């Protein structure tokens, strides 16, 4: 005959199992809600800022979504490829004016017009790579350790040679200069795997999965509007909400 102790123990175990099952269902629901794209393999090529390499025909555009509160009705999108030596990202967006005055790399670029991408290559570690590029081709490449929401950026050491990005930016419908009236702008960037060291789970191979996000911020008329691929809250650094890249 079951004792009161045995019944209590059973109820505790049952409740614990129910909570675990609920957590697993919640995680599965979160994973299903995250956006996912496939990243085709390519041959290495030189970036021009126009996205005119034939290699870009291997993949389609992925749109970014305007975030709540944004007023500028511009479009933004991106493409991504990978090779044996690194990954390529192409950004494109409509615009009316280039709000960009900063001329030094590693500046606070997010305070003006910018494209951004974040690569979280291994979910075992709360460390990811962040990159920002302005319409003037000024860049911010940093590594971010993020422990329970406490994070700070670290600049790459010996950022030269094979560890340096290759990048190019072009303006559409106007000159590539601060304050110019334009129809839009593009940024094309190659990220060598040597720059991403010591992040884990790279170089990617067919079947490799990374978490990532892509953003745009525009400051026309003193009003900031932002876009994201995977929806995050107030901070672009909510990395557990990032989408998924699947390398083909």
Buried (B, 14 or more C-beta within 10 A) or exposed (E): EEEEEEEEEEEEEEEEEEEEEEEEEEEEEEEEEBBEBEBBBBEBBEBEBBBEBEBBEBBEEBEBEBBEEBEBEBBBBBBBBBBEEBBBBBBBBBBBBBBBBBEEBBBEBBEBBBBBBBBBBBBEBBBBBBBBBBBBBBBBBBBBEBEEEEBEEEEBEEEEEEBBBBBBBBBBEBEBEBEBEBEBBBBBBBBBBBBBEEBEBBBBEEEBBBBBBBBBBBBBEEEBBBBBBBBBEEEBBBBEBBBBBBBB
